[in-house]
């Protein structure tokens, strides 16, 4: 059987069955999985930033770990929208991580030109991922609002890199919490739009054999 998402397993242990039954609904399972993957993305990017700014010895390892998160997200997209969409998503998301890493490294090197280029590239990504998800969800989420949300996400992570480079660790930690909470809000919005898209594809009507090409044959038996 399919394993339960960790959040749902925890809820089942904490609350009585009558209160947790609704959490087994597909939309709640989808929210739980997206929360896990997207929140993990935030934490891993922040870890990568902390390694990139001082060019720490664990920078390569941090990059390898976040590279494992990207295929997990793509696999979720594959299960929902198919392999071609997953391939496009993974390419876009990898580009996103690369530009956040480039910004962090440029910040550490005090290379303003590279920082500006990373900002420009991130704005391009925000528009492209927003358009992709608007199309994938049948316009159940608007590209404009999604691009704004992704811009806020990227700005938080860039501010986190700035604070860390300035050794303002208190501010960096505060921004890290804000970015985590913001991604959970965005995850819920995405889950609702994706869930509605998946529901719209389900067949409507009775499950009886018939109503199709084999109806006459089956009825004569």
N, C-alpha and C positions, 0 to 999 in steps of 0.2 A: 504493500500500500504506500501511497504518497506520504512522506513525512510531513508532520505539521510544522508550520513556521514557528520559530522559537517564541515569538510574542504570544501566539495563540496557545502554545503549550503552557506558558506561564499563567495566562489568564485562566485556563482550565484548572490549574492547581490552586488558584487563589479564590475563585468564585464558584458558587453552586451551579450545577448543570443547567438549571432553568435560566440562568443569566448568561451562560456562555454558549448556548445552542445557536444563537443568532450569529456568533462569531465564525461559525463554520460555513456561512454563506459565501459564495464565490467572491463577492465584492470585498468582504473583510479579509479573506485570504489574499486577494490581490493587493489590497492596501498594506498588509503586513509584509509581503514579499518586497514590494517596491520600497517601503520604508527601510527595510533592512539593507537593500542594495544601494539605494541612493544616500542613506545616512553613512553607510560604509565608505562610499565615494568621498564624501566630505571629510571624514576623519583621515582617510588615506592621503588625500591631497594636502591636508594640513601637515601630516607627517612628512610628506615629500618636501613641502615648503621649509619645514624646520631643518631638513637635511640639505636642501639646495642652497639656502642662504649662506650658511657657513662652509658649504662644500664638505660636509661631514663624511666620514668613512662609510656610513650606512646609506648614502644617497642611492647607490646602485640597487641595494636590496629594497629600499623604499619604492623605487621605480618598478621593480619586478613585482612587488606585492600589488601595487595599483594596476599593473597590467593584467593581473588575475581578476580584478573586479570588472574590467571592461568586457571580457567575454561573458561573464555572468549576466551582466545587463543585456548584452546582445542576445543571449540565450532566451531571456525573458521576452524580448521583442520577437524573436523567432517563433516562440510558442503562441504568441498573440497575433502576429501579422505575417509570418512566413519568412523564409530564408533570405529573399532579396532585400526585404525591409531591414532585417537584422544586419546584413552586410553593410548597408548604407549607414545604419545607426552606429555600428561599431567604428566605422571609419570616421564619422563625425565626432563621436565621443573621444576617440583616441586623439584626434586633432585638438579637442578642447583641453585635455590633460596636458598635451605637449605645450600649448600656449601658456597655460598656468605655470608650468615648470619653467618655460622660457622667461616669463615675467619675474619669477622668484630669483632665478639665476642672474638676470640683468639687474635686479634690485641689489643683490649682493655685490655685483661688480660696479654699481653706480653708473651703469650704461643707460643713459636716458633714451637714446635712440632705439635700443632694443626693447626697452620697456614700452615705449610708445607703439612700436610695431606689434608687440604682443597684445596691447590694448586693442589696436585696430583689428588684429586677427580674431580676437575674442568677440568683438562686435559682429564680425562676419559669421562666426560660429553661431552666435545667439539667434541671428536671423535665419540661418539655415536649419538649425534644429527645431526652431519654432514652426517653420514652414513644413518640415517633415512630419512633426507630430500633429499639426492641424490637419494635414492630408490623411494621415493614418487613422485618425479618430473621426473622420468624416465631418470635420469642422465643429466637433463638439467642444473643442477648446480652441480659442482664437490665437492666431500666430502673434498678434499684437500683445496680448496679455502675457503669453508665454515668453516672448522675447524680453519683455520687461522683467519678468520673474527671473529668467536666466541671467539677465544683466545684473540684477541685484545679487544673485548668487556669485557671479564672477567678481563683482566689486568687493564683496565681503572677503573673498579669498585673496584678492590683491591687497586689500587693507591689512589682512592678516600677515601677508608677506612683508608689507611695509613696516608694521609694528614689530615684527620679529627681527627684521634687519636693524631697526633702531634700538633693539634690546629693550623695548617696552613690552615686557612679557605679560604684564597684567592686562594691557589692552589687547594683546594678541589672544590671550585666553578668553577674554570677554567676547571678542569677535568670533572665535571658534565656536562658542556656545550659540551665538546668534545665527551663524551659518548652518549649524546643525538643526536648530529649530525651524529655520526658514525652509530647509530642504524637506522636512517632514510635512510642512504645509503644502509645498509644491507637489510632493508625492501623493498626498490625498487628492489634490485637484486632478492630477494625471490619472490616478486610479479610477476616479469617478467617470472621467471621460472615456477611458479605455474600457471600463466595465460596461458602460452604456453601448459602446461600439460592438463589443462582443455579444451583448444581449440582443442587439438588433439583427445579428446574423443567425440567431437560432431559429429553427423552423417553428411556424405557427400553425396550430390546429391539432386535431386528434392524432393519436399514435396508431389508429387502426390501419391494418393493411388495406390498401386500396387507394382511392383518390388519385390513382396514377396509372401507368401503362399496364400493370399486372392486375388491375381491379377485376376485369372481366374473367380472367383465368381463375383467380382465387375464388370468386363468387360461384363459379360453376362446379367447384370441387365439393 
